[in-house]
Amino acid sequence: MRDPYTVLGVSKSADTAEIKKAYRRLAKRFHPDQSKDPKAKDKFAEVSAAYEILGDEKKRGQFDRGEIDAEGKPRFQGFEGFGAGGPGGFTRRTGQGGFEHFEFRSAPGGGFDAGDIFSELFGAASQRRATGAQSRPLPRGEDVAAQLTVSLREAVHGGKSRVTLPTGRTLEVTVPAGVEDGQQIRLKGQGLASSFGGESGDALIAIKIAKHPYFRVDGRDLRLDLPLTLYEAALGAKVNVPTLDGQVELNVPAGSNGGRTLRLRGKGLPGAKPGDLLVTLRIVLPDETDPDLLELARKWQKQKPYNPRQDLA
């Protein structure tokens, strides 16, 4: 192994703070979970082994006096130094399947512990990975949110649409039949990548049903304003009403007021429990002024007055 001072890029007169600062910079640069350099593992091992010696005052003194070599091994028979695999040392291990991990051990009675550096650099999760300890799942990437506008027909029957995420990526989304306005579709792993090697986040797609010429979506129900003539409202009538499945006949009771709502069950959005179609009656006068209607209105005003707003007084 090379001279540890050379590896860390510090002079022999460097103090403890300088050595620690150099190690932090290089460890962060070559950490296997952070670097894309194919030789990062080897460089990381070399940097950590160098800091194992220079970061411990006792070992640094032994190295400076020539009692141990750059790997921490005794230079002469009978000296009980600590090797790279000894107490407080750094070990590069190969587990089952050839997977490599890096192991740190605290020296007996305290002293050098590179694990403390890793706690500062990468957090507790990275420290556990570096030490080979049992660890929790790595932090996952952030989720991203987007909105997808679909037609009422697409919402009812389902289909495929494309959506552009805030990241600029465009994805194809499968819209399930019977999707509701505001419902969220989760696309697993299509969010931001994790900075710590964990799973990517998800893309959360909020569905918005586009405005329809005459249907309004209300949860799983549909609402429709139905124009009626004055005589249909007064005398009652059977009128055709549009639904998602075509027109059906609706019975309008005699004497129906404008604003009255009639319900056609099961004619809303489909699903395990289909919604209803809520039909609100709207009385519409003729487009052209009718003298007979005006005469009738004046007669009623004089002979049969009534106040439909009396409850608002």
Secondary structure, DSSP 8 states (H G I E B T S, - for coil): ---HHHHHT--TT--HHHHHHHHHHHHHHH-TTT---TTHHHHHHHHHHHHHHHTSHHHHHHHHTTSB-TTS-BSSTT-----TTSTT-EEEEE-GGG-EEEEE---TTS---HHHHHHHHHHHHHHHHHHT-----------EEEEEEE-HHHHHH-EEEEEE-TTS-EEEEEE-TT--TT-EEEETT-S---TTS-----EEEEEEE---SSEEEETTEEEEEEEE-HHHHHH-EEEEEEETTEEEEEEE-TT--TT-EEEETT-SS-SSS---EEEEEEE---SS--HHHHHHHHHHHHHS---TTGGG-
